[in-house]
Amino acid sequence: MDLQKRNNVSVMGNGASTLVFSHGFGCNQAMWNYLVPSFCERFRVVLYDLVGAGLSDLSAFDKAKYSALDGYARDLNEIIDQYAVGPVIHVGHSVSAMIGTLADRLAPGRIAAHVMIGPSPRYIDEDGYVGGFKRSDIDDLLDTLDSNYLGWSSAMAPVIMGAPDQPALSDTLTDSFCRTEPDIAKQFARVTFMSDNRKDVIGLTTPVLILQSTDDLIAPIAVGEYLHSVLPNSTYCLVDNVGHCPHMSAPHACATAMQAFLAPWAVPDAG
């Protein structure tokens, strides 16, 4: 399989280290357009679409392979092996933060650091753990997705985006949701919202920057605090932002926090 075609891989920038950006549910690599320009002068940048999203090759979607996040993690490691140079920093939004964690566990040492934007290892509350949703909430969400994906997308994308003073961003996210093939989106939603990756994040020693909005319907502050408590080499940064996509609605604040965290790897390519 041609990885460039499968995942619509784009490579840009110039640096001795590589930033690999992985988008969240319902999104595509274009969602990084607000953030990526801040890093192209000092990093090699790799963008891609998860299989089933954006301009990826839909024929590559395998229901069995992508019945768990592990399939996406294996894809990520293949992309890293083929397109990255030097130390690799994975920048993952939402569920892709966990995809990056799984990729790290599968190939220890290959990823030098993580930037996790709005991450959540589990969305459902349990005794002693706050994920932000009751099991019944997730069941209702998935039932609505199954019965009316386009209607759900049109209603929920603006809520997920937040950014009430930037309505064009809600339109961008709604368009991305609605362009995603419904059957694939439904499966990916189930895989995403029913996942439990707490055992994968606990004790991960790779350096991690956790970027979280101060008001996020999908990943509340309690989730970020939990991750910071179980990731021994983590930095926790709250971004003053309403919504689940601060890389779009507060890109300057995200870039500033990332630049400080990424300083050890920000070396221009000597060539």
PyMOL commands that set and color helices and strands:
alter all, ss='L'
color gray80, all
select helices_A, chain A and resi 3-7+29-34+36-38+58-60+65-67+69-83+95-106+135-147+149-161+167-179+182-193+198-201+221-230+246-249+251-265
alter helices_A, ss='H'
color red, helices_A
select strands_A, chain A and resi 10-13+18-22+44-47+88-93+111-117+208-215+234-242
alter strands_A, ss='S'
color yellow, strands_A
deselect
rebuild
show_as cartoon
